[in-house]
Amino acid sequence: MSQDISVIELQKRLSAGEKINLYDVREHHEYDEFNLGGILIPLGELPGRLEELEDLKDQEIIVHCRSGARSGTAKMFMTQNGFTQVRNLIGGVLDWQAQFGS
């Protein structure tokens, strides 16, 4: 199972212009209020939308939510479905905003 990622590591990689498979598993209204630029797939929609991610099964995927709980569930679900490099953003958006503001 892949190591989770800190907001500081993610921010460095985004600032460097690295292409990252970043997925936000929060709800639409949360995404509209503030997002990190990831693709929105709310946790409840993830089982029905896994086929959209099929090409990424062996690539790094970073999932995040507000605090890390829902994205932890998403990581577990994706790993059980054959995704090999899923990483959870530790502390989620709350930690990101605490570190970097909004």
C-alpha positions as CSV (number, residue, x, y, z in Angstrom):
1,M,0.0,0.0,0.0
2,S,1.3,3.4,-0.9
3,Q,2.5,5.9,1.6
4,D,0.2,8.8,2.3
5,I,1.3,12.4,1.3
6,S,1.6,15.6,3.4
7,V,0.1,18.9,2.2
8,I,3.7,20.3,2.1
9,E,4.9,17.6,-0.3
10,L,1.8,18.0,-2.5
11,Q,2.2,21.8,-2.6
12,K,5.9,21.5,-3.6
13,R,5.0,19.1,-6.4
14,L,2.1,21.3,-7.6
15,S,4.3,24.4,-7.5
16,A,6.9,22.6,-9.6
17,G,4.2,22.1,-12.2
18,E,4.2,18.3,-11.9
19,K,1.3,16.5,-13.5
20,I,-0.6,14.8,-10.6
21,N,-3.6,12.6,-10.6
22,L,-5.4,14.5,-7.9
23,Y,-9.0,13.6,-6.9
24,D,-11.3,15.4,-4.5
25,V,-13.9,13.1,-2.9
26,R,-15.8,15.8,-1.1
27,E,-19.3,17.0,-2.1
28,H,-20.0,19.5,-4.9
29,H,-20.7,22.4,-2.5
30,E,-17.5,21.9,-0.7
31,Y,-15.6,21.8,-4.0
32,D,-17.3,25.0,-5.1
33,E,-16.2,26.8,-1.9
34,F,-12.5,25.8,-2.1
35,N,-10.6,23.3,-4.1
36,L,-7.0,22.3,-4.8
37,G,-7.6,21.9,-8.5
38,G,-8.3,18.2,-8.4
39,I,-11.0,16.3,-10.3
40,L,-14.2,16.0,-8.2
41,I,-15.6,12.6,-7.7
42,P,-17.7,12.7,-4.4
43,L,-17.1,9.6,-2.3
44,G,-20.7,8.4,-2.8
45,E,-20.2,8.4,-6.6
46,L,-16.8,6.7,-6.6
47,P,-18.1,3.1,-6.9
48,G,-20.1,4.0,-10.0
49,R,-17.3,6.0,-11.5
50,L,-14.2,3.7,-10.9
51,E,-14.2,2.8,-14.7
52,E,-13.2,6.5,-15.4
53,L,-10.0,5.8,-13.5
54,E,-9.2,2.4,-15.0
55,D,-6.2,3.7,-17.0
56,L,-4.6,4.9,-13.7
57,K,-4.6,1.6,-11.9
58,D,-0.8,1.4,-11.7
59,Q,-0.2,5.2,-11.5
60,E,0.0,7.4,-8.5
61,I,-3.4,8.8,-7.5
62,I,-3.7,11.3,-4.7
63,V,-7.2,11.5,-3.1
64,H,-8.2,14.2,-0.6
65,C,-11.3,15.4,1.3
66,R,-11.8,17.9,4.1
67,S,-9.9,16.2,6.8
68,G,-8.6,12.9,5.4
69,A,-11.3,10.6,6.6
70,R,-13.4,10.3,3.4
71,S,-10.3,10.1,1.3
72,G,-9.0,7.4,3.6
73,T,-12.2,5.4,2.8
74,A,-11.7,6.2,-0.9
75,K,-8.1,5.0,-0.8
76,M,-9.1,1.7,0.9
77,F,-11.9,1.1,-1.6
78,M,-9.7,1.8,-4.6
79,T,-6.9,-0.4,-3.3
80,Q,-9.4,-3.2,-2.8
81,N,-10.4,-2.7,-6.5
82,G,-6.9,-3.1,-7.8
83,F,-5.4,0.4,-7.7
84,T,-1.8,0.0,-6.6
85,Q,-0.6,3.6,-5.8
86,V,-3.3,5.4,-4.1
87,R,-2.2,8.1,-1.6
88,N,-4.3,10.0,0.9
89,L,-3.6,13.7,1.6
90,I,-2.9,13.7,5.3
91,G,-5.2,16.3,7.0
92,G,-7.0,17.2,3.8
93,V,-8.2,20.7,2.9
94,L,-8.2,21.7,6.6
95,D,-4.5,21.1,6.9
96,W,-3.8,22.7,3.5
97,Q,-5.7,25.9,4.6
98,A,-3.9,25.9,8.0
99,Q,-0.5,25.7,6.1
100,F,-1.1,27.9,3.1
101,G,-4.4,29.8,3.8
102,S,-7.2,29.8,1.3
